[in-house]
Amino acid sequence: MRVLVTGGAGYIGSHTLVELLRQGHEVACVDNYSNGAPEALRRVGELVPEGGLEAHEADIRDTEALDRIFDIFRPQAVIHFAGLKAVGESVEKPVEYYDVNVTGTLSLLRAMDRAGCGRIIFSSSATVYGEPVFLPYTEEHPLAPTSVYGHTKRMAEQILTDWAVARTEAR
Ligand SMILES: NC(=O)c1ccc[n+]([C@@H]2O[C@H](COP(=O)([O-])OP(=O)(O)OC[C@H]3O[C@@H](n4cnc5c(N)ncnc54)[C@H](O)[C@@H]3O)[C@@H](O)[C@H]2O)c1
């Protein structure tokens, strides 16, 4: 399968690239290197030399850049890691966090719609559940984020849910 990984130069994304390439998938990465580095992609290439990773430097909020990448790579699925992730920083920089995590997700979905790509895995966060009300801290918890970061992830989850419903009903 052709899989586009956003935030592939980051911590989780780079490990995911290795696993996807080892499993024989065609993989492309889009990252603006704000918290990742091309060096991580070079190391992915060293670990899976037969992989042939396609790397694109772009910001996910730049839908036109995403359109070009979708035209070139034609992904069948997207794994969406690109985002800002520090709880404390999110309280200090709410506009930046909403812009990258929410606007960025909307921009990605627009590009997916234009390209007819309907499969996405989203890297959300346990922060969407807020304070634990029972243990273990399972996905049965009520959605009650307590930070800007948690709110951005909760919003992105809702957007993805509504997008998936609309796509299913359109079929
Ligand atoms: N690390 C964790 O424990 C954890 C836990 C739960 C959820 N998550 C989520 O998983 C995802 C990946 O986490 P991580 O720890 O690998 O983070 P990370 O910061 O290492 O990786 C994120 C990558 O996204 C890129 N990025 C950021 N903004 C971008 C933009 N506007 N356009 C393009 N690329 C952009 C960064 O350069 C970076 O390479 C994040 O969305 C995070 O919220 C992480």
PDBQT file of the ligand as one rigid body, heavy atoms in Angstrom, charges set to zero:
ROOT
HETATM    1  N1  LIG A 201       5.158  11.082  22.105  1.00  0.00    +0.000 N 
HETATM    2  C1  LIG A 201       4.083  10.722  22.818  1.00  0.00    +0.000 C 
HETATM    3  O1  LIG A 201       4.179  10.179  23.916  1.00  0.00    +0.000 OA
HETATM    4  C2  LIG A 201       2.696  10.958  22.261  1.00  0.00    +0.000 A 
HETATM    5  C3  LIG A 201       1.612  10.502  22.977  1.00  0.00    +0.000 A 
HETATM    6  C4  LIG A 201       0.337  10.685  22.455  1.00  0.00    +0.000 A 
HETATM    7  C5  LIG A 201       0.164  11.318  21.239  1.00  0.00    +0.000 A 
HETATM    8  N2  LIG A 201       1.240  11.774  20.560  1.00  0.00    +0.000 N 
HETATM    9  C6  LIG A 201       1.011  12.419  19.269  1.00  0.00    +0.000 C 
HETATM   10  O2  LIG A 201       1.704  11.694  18.264  1.00  0.00    +0.000 OA
HETATM   11  C7  LIG A 201       2.211  12.605  17.291  1.00  0.00    +0.000 C 
HETATM   12  C8  LIG A 201       3.710  12.399  17.140  1.00  0.00    +0.000 C 
HETATM   13  O3  LIG A 201       4.327  12.575  18.401  1.00  0.00    +0.000 OA
HETATM   14  P1  LIG A 201       5.900  12.586  18.529  1.00  0.00    +0.000 P 
HETATM   15  O4  LIG A 201       6.213  12.329  19.955  1.00  0.00    +0.000 OA
HETATM   16  O5  LIG A 201       6.508  11.721  17.494  1.00  0.00    +0.000 OA
HETATM   17  O6  LIG A 201       6.178  14.130  18.206  1.00  0.00    +0.000 OA
HETATM   18  P2  LIG A 201       7.380  14.801  17.435  1.00  0.00    +0.000 P 
HETATM   19  O7  LIG A 201       7.351  16.242  17.761  1.00  0.00    +0.000 OA
HETATM   20  O8  LIG A 201       8.649  14.040  17.646  1.00  0.00    +0.000 OA
HETATM   21  O9  LIG A 201       6.936  14.584  15.907  1.00  0.00    +0.000 OA
HETATM   22  C9  LIG A 201       6.021  15.432  15.276  1.00  0.00    +0.000 C 
HETATM   23  C10 LIG A 201       6.581  15.754  13.904  1.00  0.00    +0.000 C 
HETATM   24  O10 LIG A 201       5.649  16.606  13.248  1.00  0.00    +0.000 OA
HETATM   25  C11 LIG A 201       6.372  17.631  12.591  1.00  0.00    +0.000 C 
HETATM   26  N3  LIG A 201       5.482  18.796  12.481  1.00  0.00    +0.000 N 
HETATM   27  C12 LIG A 201       5.041  19.614  13.465  1.00  0.00    +0.000 A 
HETATM   28  N4  LIG A 201       4.259  20.559  12.965  1.00  0.00    +0.000 NA
HETATM   29  C13 LIG A 201       4.196  20.347  11.629  1.00  0.00    +0.000 A 
HETATM   30  C14 LIG A 201       3.547  21.012  10.554  1.00  0.00    +0.000 A 
HETATM   31  N5  LIG A 201       2.792  22.111  10.767  1.00  0.00    +0.000 N 
HETATM   32  N6  LIG A 201       3.685  20.517   9.299  1.00  0.00    +0.000 NA
HETATM   33  C15 LIG A 201       4.461  19.416   9.081  1.00  0.00    +0.000 A 
HETATM   34  N7  LIG A 201       5.108  18.743  10.061  1.00  0.00    +0.000 NA
HETATM   35  C16 LIG A 201       4.976  19.217  11.313  1.00  0.00    +0.000 A 
HETATM   36  C17 LIG A 201       7.594  17.901  13.465  1.00  0.00    +0.000 C 
HETATM   37  O11 LIG A 201       8.653  18.490  12.740  1.00  0.00    +0.000 OA
HETATM   38  C18 LIG A 201       7.919  16.495  13.942  1.00  0.00    +0.000 C 
HETATM   39  O12 LIG A 201       8.851  15.852  13.081  1.00  0.00    +0.000 OA
HETATM   40  C19 LIG A 201       1.843  14.021  17.748  1.00  0.00    +0.000 C 
HETATM   41  O13 LIG A 201       0.685  14.430  17.036  1.00  0.00    +0.000 OA
HETATM   42  C20 LIG A 201       1.548  13.838  19.223  1.00  0.00    +0.000 C 
HETATM   43  O14 LIG A 201       0.562  14.758  19.649  1.00  0.00    +0.000 OA
HETATM   44  C21 LIG A 201       2.506  11.604  21.036  1.00  0.00    +0.000 A 
ENDROOT
TORSDOF 0
